[in-house]
Amino acid sequence: MRKYLMLSLMGVLILVLAACADDSDVDEQAAEDGGDDGAATEESASGDIVVAMQDDAVSLDPHGSNDSASSQVRQNIYESLVSQDTDMELVPGLAEEWESVEEDVWNFKLREGTTFHSGEEFTAEDVKATLERVSDEAVASEVAFLFEMITEVEVVGDYEVNIHTEYPFAPLPSHLAHNTGGIMSKSIIDEDYQNALDEAGVDMTADEYYELRAEGGGEYEEVMDQISENVGNVIASNPDGTDHGMLENREPGQETVLTKFEDFQGGERNFDSITFRVIPEVSARLAELETGGIQVAHNIDASNANRVTEGENTELIEQESLRTDYLGFNVQKEPFDDVKVRQAIAHAIDREAIVEGVYEGMGISATHPIPPDVWGYDDSLEGQQFDMERAQELLAESDYPDGFSAELWVRDDQMIVDTALYIQESLSELGIDLSVERMEWGAFLDRTGQGDQEMYLLGWTTVTADADYGLYALHHSDNFGAVGNRSFFGNDELDEALDNGRTESDEDARADAYSTAQEIITEEAPIAPIVHSNFSIGVDTSQVEGVELDALGDVRLENVTFNE
């Protein structure tokens, strides 16, 4: 059977700007849903659930990477202050309620009675330590841009913090709900820094380092450089969160095993363990699903969807997404430093044909750099449209009227490869001889982050459902490389629009800023959006029920039940 989950985001912005529901609202909703956060009944069977992933997690350190595979695993280890449900609405996490008390100050009331996997009690000090760590230059986190507006985390009490921002920032709760906002225990952060200091031979305690960091200056920069290589090693191998899964075993490239955290405060869970097994080939994932070796197969592509739908014991769950798959150009390399070349290619791509021919209707064509359900999307802009005649005119006006040769880099994924082959054929009409090079996911990320590529295919999910996240990381000149701007495109006017979008408090002014940004991106074409693809997974319904898929592509296991 085929099951569709429709995306509904109308309430997201309202919830971002307002305090969250009080306890009575939460209790009423839980009652309507049939229990406390998917709580299991005493009669429910328990068991071990295996999720087959296409890629391995890059890091279990929330600040260590911003990839989807890591997000999938980490969301079961860490809780953030604010959470998102499967409809992408903001709901309480480690913060029970929050509100903007001043233009640049947010107050968060924290959940009491919560412990970390290590047994440490969760308090405001853990929030402070986590949010100060992500901006530390020694960590060099590629997600620091998400939290860079935070200037101070003020501990008001054991279970209350005020977060001060450099400027009014309406989407802060959504940013804190990002998986990289997962709260770690201060004790593991202290241990991690102490290990890095000791490995570097720096005679200093973690507390002394924090004092030095707060002062800044040359001595801090010297120590920061010395310890940066080893910061994160302890956390990556021994994560300490408060969510329902605690690390039991990790074999990089093969599997990550989590066991149920018995002291989890967010509701009962049926599973005894969750194993995220790395099976790169979709055919191998499906074979395991059909023979009962796994319960969930991640990343089912269009060519295999019917196989899951028609399976005797398998169900396809498909979810509309906040993702944009795009063709990127390294504008610092010839011939892609020529805007007319980029524009010509953007107009030469028949997105509708790709959606139907490659994605088999599992998505919608993308003409804008962000999806329509993201706040700030400007539907008045025409965007990039397929027009081969215009493409030929633009290339004729460029410095390469007769075409050229170039490489297009892709990850080792058949649907992405098929998209690349379609683009290859289309661009041959312009005299562009395109060769397609596929590579392993980790190598692809590393090399495109370093700027080795000419052209590349990649995707970005606007996790916060706000244009700031969808545009700032990928297109601001401060974010060249692994942070997101793998096109290495810089434009002063675009930077100004993106800066205005995140600093303005007026909603209309923010919308205008993001409209300007989208117009510039469309015209300058550092990327060519291709498709807003749907996410899909396969589930063995003879073994489990209650598996959900959210608009970020993450498998949600809160409500899993096992069939006896």
Helices and strands as residue ranges (DSSP letters): E 2-5, H 12-17, H 23-32, E 47-53, H 68-74, E 82-84, E 90-92, E 95-102, E 105-110, H 124-134, G 144-146, E 150-157, E 160-165, H 172-176, G 179-181, H 186-199, H 206-215, H 218-227, H 233-237, E 245-251, E 255-260, E 271-278, H 282-290, E 296-297, H 302-309, E 314-319, E 323-329, H 339-347, H 351-357, E 363-365, H 388-397, E 405-411, H 414-427, G 428-430, E 433-439, H 441-450, E 455-461, H 467-475, G 477-479, H 492-503, H 507-524, E 527-533, E 535-540, E 544-545, E 548-549, E 555-556, E 561-562
